[in-house]
Each structure stands twice: as C-alpha cells, then as structure tokens.
C-alpha cells in the first residue's frame, strides 16, 4: 500500500512565508503603490492617535467665537470654522470616522456577499440563477440612490449610513466572488476533495476561497475608497453623519455657507478625501499586480 507523505506544518508555514515575501517584493516594484501605502499608513496613524495629537475638548469644543473664520496660519494650519473651531483637529478626527465607515461597511458587505457568491458559484444550477436574479434586483438600482433610500427610511446616523453602504456593496462583492469561484470549482484538487467525501461547506472555505481570494481582496480594497466617497456624498447632502461629528463629508456640508468667505473650509476636507481615496486605489492597484500571476514579470 502506497501512502502519500504529508508535509510537516513547519514546511507549510515556510511556503506561506515565501509566498508573502514574493507578493511583497512584487508590490514594492510598483512605486505608486508604495507611495499610496505610505500615505495610507500615515492617515491611519493620524486616525488612531487623534486623541493623543489633539485635545478635542480644548481644540474643538473649547474654542471661542472670537476665533471664527481665521485663515490658515502657523497657529491654525487649516484655519478655523464658523464657530471658531480648529479645522486641523476636526479634519484629523474626521479621518477616524471616514475610515471606520469605509472599512466597516466593506467588511459587513464581505461577510454577507462572500458566502452568497461562493455558494452560488460552487453549487450553480437553479440555485445560482435564483440567487443572482435576486441580487440583480438590487444591482439595477444605482448604489448611491439605494443608499439614499435606505438612510432616508432608517434615519441619518453613522450606523444607518454603514448599513446603507453595506447593502449597496453586497451585490458587487457577491458577483466578484461568484466569478472567482467559477474559475476554480472544476480544478483537479476540487474534484479530489469531492472524491474524498468532503462537504460543500468545507470544500468552499478550505479549498475554493483560498485559491480565488486575490481578486476579492483587491475589489474590497477598491470598494473602501468608493465607500468613503459615497459616505462623504451622503453626509454632504445631510443624509449621512449628523453634525457636529467631524466626518469629512459633514465638514463639507457645514462649510457651504462660507464657501466664498472662507473657501479653505471646503477645499481642505475635499483634498483629504481625494488623497485618501487616491492612496487606497494605488494600494489596490499594487495588490492586483502583486497577486495576479499573469502580471508578474
């Protein structure tokens, strides 16, 4: 009787570490992706340590109306708003809210859309048709319009905003997952797992998804940037984060009355959104190039 030698756990860990090193080297070849990663890490650190960098009670709540609409200076790099609050501190705190909304919304849509798309792509047949037609009923509605409808029905709050953005992203995540699963479900190692009487759930999460997760990861990275823009858009029209929460879209909304008198109040949050989304997209492009073997040189 011939037995197949199973590689030790340490060897499997070594293979995974080598794989990560190859991906990292490939990622570092993309200079734009490296720049985007540096910018993104800086923004994340600002969001995490905002309480250490600024004292919200002093720099925001404790400001006096005497300091209202001060232009950018050494003392106030981003100037002050219509209530005399330091815009530098408000934009810094806003990074926390915008990133939390973007990341949480995508993670929730991934939690729902991943099993839906994976099961549809793996099982196929009538189950796939019914599930995809159901998702198409949501996908035909523009994402921003669907988000506006949900927020208008539930009320303006951070939680409802994240729910609305997550629901709008679920059909996209599910379709990307389904397409990725369909490319590997008939491979030899999947047929071998079926021959060994592995359950569908085990095969999907143990063999299928680990071998097609790269495009899903890239899509989720790009969806974070899209979600941040959508959240800012909803906050700008008053259907997102309620005031006085210093989310970037809410800052834009609060600055509309002063767009002529103090244009920096709208320019600075807009630039913050642009730089953050650009950095996320650059990182997403770098991950796509690093994880796609066809693009490796």
N, C-alpha and C positions, 0 to 999 in steps of 0.2 A: 504494500500500500504506500503510495507516494503522498506525502504531506507537504503542504505549502508552508514555507518558512515565513513567519510573521515578523516584520522588522520591529526591533525594540522601540519603546516610547521615546527614548533619547534620540534615536535616529529620525523619527518623525518630527520631533521638535527642531532638530537641526535642519531638516529640509524646509520647514516653515520659516525658520530664521533666514536661511539663504534666499528663500523666495522674497521675504520682506526686504532684504538687502538689495536684491536685483530691482525690485519695484522702486525703492528709494533712490538708487543710482539713476534709474531711468527718469524718475520725477525731477531730480536735480539737473538733468540735462536741459530741461525746459526752464530758461531763465525767467520768463514771465510768471511761471507757476511758483518759482522760488520767491520772487518779489511779492506775489499775491499772498503766499504763506506767511511771509514776514509781516506784511501789513495786517493780515487777519489775526495773527498771534498778538500783535500789539493792541488791536481793537478788543480782542477777548480779554487781555490782561487789564485794560482800562475798565472794561465792564465788570470784571471780577473784583478789582481793588478800588472801585469808585468810592466806597465808604472810607477808604484809607487816604485817597488822594484829596477828597473834598469832604467838608463837613456840611451835610445837606441843610441842617438847621441854621447854620451861620451863612453859608454862601448862597442859599436859595430862599429859605423861609425868612431868615433874619434880615434880609436886605431891606432898605428903606426906599420909599418912592422918590426921594431926592435924587437917587442914582439912576432913575429911569432913562432908558434910551441913550446910555453912554456909548459912544463909538468904540471900536476895538482899540485897546491900548496895552501897555505893558502890565498894568494892574488888572485889567479885564481883557484878556486876549481876544475873546469873542464878543466883547461888549456886554451890555445889559439889556433886558427886555422892557416891555411897557410897565412892569411892576418893580423895576429896579433889581431883578434877579440876575445873577451871574450866568450868562449863556454858556460859558466854558464848562461850568459844573453841570448845567442842565443837559448839554449835549453829551457829556461824559456819562451821566446817569442814563441818558436815553439809549446809549449803546447796549446797556444791560437789557432794557425792555425789548428793543428791536431784535436782538439776538435770541432772547428767550422765546419770543413769539415765533420767529422763523424756525428755530431748531425744534421746539416742542411741536409745532404744527406738522412739520415734516415727519417727525418720529411717530406721531399719532397716526398720520396717514399711512406710514410704512407698516405700523402694527396692524392696521386693518387691510390695507391694499396688498401687502405681501402674501398672506395666506390665501386671499381671494384669487390673485393672479397665478400663484403657484399651483393651487388645486385645479383651476380652470385649464392651465397649460398642460398639466400632467394627466388629468383624467380625460379631458377632451369630450368629444361627442355632444350629446344633447345638453349635458350639464354645462359644458363650455358655452354653447350657444345661448342658453337661457341667462347665464350669469353675465356674459358680455353684452347682451341686448339690454339687460337691466342697467349696467354701467353706462351704456350708450345714452340712456335716457337722462343721465346726469351730465355726460360729457358734451352733449349737444348744446348745453347752456354755457355761455361764456363764464369762466371761472370767477371773474370779478363780479358779474351780475348775480351768480349763485351765492357768493359770499355776502353781497349787499342784502339779498333777500333773507338769508339766514340771520344776519346780525339785526336787521330791521324787525324780524319776528321775535328774536330772543332778547333784544336789548343791547345797548352799547356797553361792553365791558371787555376786559382782557381775555377772560375765559371764553366768552361767546365769540370773540374775534378769532381765537385759536381754533375753536370748534368749526367755525365757518371756513377758515382757510384749510383746515384738515379735510373736511368733506369735499372741498373743491379739488384737492390734490389726489384723493383716493383713486378715482378712475385712471389717472395718469400713471400712478405707481403700479396699479394692478395690471394695466396693459403692458408696461415695460417688463414687469415680472413674468407675465404670461408669455411674451415673445421670447424672453431669455430661456425660460423653462422648455419651450417647444424646440429650441435648438439642441438641447442635450438629452431629452427624455428617451430617445431611441438609441443612445450610445450603448456600447457593449457593456460598460460597467453598470449601467442601469438595468439592462437585461439580466446580468449576473445577479444583481441584488434581488430582482423579481424571482429568479430561479431558486434562490435561497429562501423563498417564502417571507421576504421582508414586507412589512406592512407599508401601505402607500404613504402614511404619515412619516414613518421612519425613513423611507427612501427619499421623500421630498426634502426633509430637513437635514438628512445625513449625507446624501449623495448628489441630489439635484441642485439645491440652492447654493452650496459652497462652490460649485463649478460654474455658476452663472451669476454670481453676485456682483461681479465687477461693473457691468452696465447699470445695475440697480444702484450701486453706491455712487457712481458718477451722476446719475439722474437725481438722486436725493441731494447731493451737494449742490447741483444747479437749482433745484427746487427751493433750497433755503434762500438763495438770492431773490428768486421770483416771489417768494412768500413775504420777504421783508419789504419789497416794493409794494406788493398788494396790501400789506398791513398799513404801510405809510399812506397809501392812497385812500383807504377807508378811514383812517384817522383824520386825514386832511379834509374830508367831506363831513366829518362829525359822526361817523358810524363805526369808529374803531375804539382806540383807547381814550377814555374820557379825561378831560382836563381836571386837575393840573398835572397829571402824570407826564413826565418829560420824555415821552416816546417821540422819535424824530418826526413822524407824520403829524402828531399832535402839536409839536413845536411849529411846524409849518402852518398848521391851521390857526394857531394863536398869533402868528406873526403877520397874517394877511392884512389887518388894519394898518400896519406900519410899513407896508412894502415900499412906499415912496419915501417916507420919512427916514426909515432905517432899513434899507434893503439887506443889510448883513444878517438880519434876523431870519430871513428866508433862505439866503444863499448858503449860510453855514450848515444848517441841518440838511439841505439838499445835497451839498458836497459830501457830507458824512454818509448819506445813503448811497451816493454814487460810488464813493471809494470802497465802501464795504461790499457792495454788490459786485463791483469790478474785481475785488480781491477774491471773493468766493468763486466767481466764474473762472478766474485764472487758475485757482486751485483745482476746480472741476476739470478744466481742460488738461491740466497736468496729470491728474489721476487717470483720465481717459487714455492719454498717451502712454502712461506707465503700465496700465493694466491690460491694454489691448495688445496682444502679441503681434498682430498684423502691422502695428505702427512702430514696432521696435526696429531699430537699425543695428 
